[in-house]
């Protein structure tokens, strides 16, 4: 099965301040990391070619580009 559209929707878990994970798709590897820094949460998300990705977190939602996406919320 080939996934070409994905939604990344991490949970904000109290006491869990740093997370790294990923999954291998037919089109490549999706990698997600986050680290809480005070009131800011820093994300690093890698999206392979030919995959459309949407990111949702605490009421915010936006599209991610192919390659590495780094941002803070």
C-alpha positions in Angstrom: 0.0 0.0 0.0 1.4 3.4 -1.0 0.6 6.5 1.1 1.0 9.7 -0.8 -1.1 11.9 1.6 -0.4 11.9 5.3 -1.5 13.9 8.4 1.0 14.5 11.2 -0.9 15.2 14.5 1.4 15.0 17.5 -0.1 15.1 21.0 1.1 17.5 23.7 1.7 15.2 26.6 2.6 16.8 30.0 6.1 15.6 31.1 7.1 14.4 27.7 9.5 17.1 26.6 11.4 15.5 23.7 10.1 13.0 21.1 11.7 11.4 18.0 10.1 8.9 15.7 9.4 7.9 12.1 7.9 5.5 9.7 9.1 4.0 6.4 6.7 4.5 3.4 7.1 3.1 -0.1 8.2 6.6 -1.2 10.7 7.1 1.7 11.1 7.8 5.4 8.9 10.2 7.4 10.7 11.6 10.4 9.2 13.7 13.2 11.0 15.3 16.2 9.9 17.8 18.7 11.5 19.4 21.8 9.7 21.6 24.3 11.6 24.8 25.2 9.6 26.7 27.8 6.4 27.8 26.2 7.7 27.0 22.7 7.7 23.6 21.0 10.3 23.2 18.3 9.5 20.7 15.5 11.6 19.1 12.8 9.7 17.1 10.2 11.1 15.3 7.1 8.8 14.5 4.3 9.9 12.3 1.3 9.4 13.2 -2.4 5.9 12.6 -3.8 4.2 12.7 -0.4 1.7 15.5 0.5 1.7 16.2 4.3 -0.5 18.2 6.6 0.6 19.1 10.1 -1.9 19.6 13.0 -1.0 20.7 16.5 -3.1 22.3 19.2 -5.6 24.0 16.8 -3.1 25.0 14.2 -3.0 23.3 10.8 -0.8 23.8 7.7 0.8 22.0 4.8 4.4 20.8 4.9 6.8 20.9 2.0 8.9 18.0 0.7 12.2 17.8 2.6 13.0 19.1 6.1 10.5 21.4 7.8 11.7 23.2 11.0 9.4 25.5 13.0 8.3 26.5 16.5 4.8 26.7 17.9 
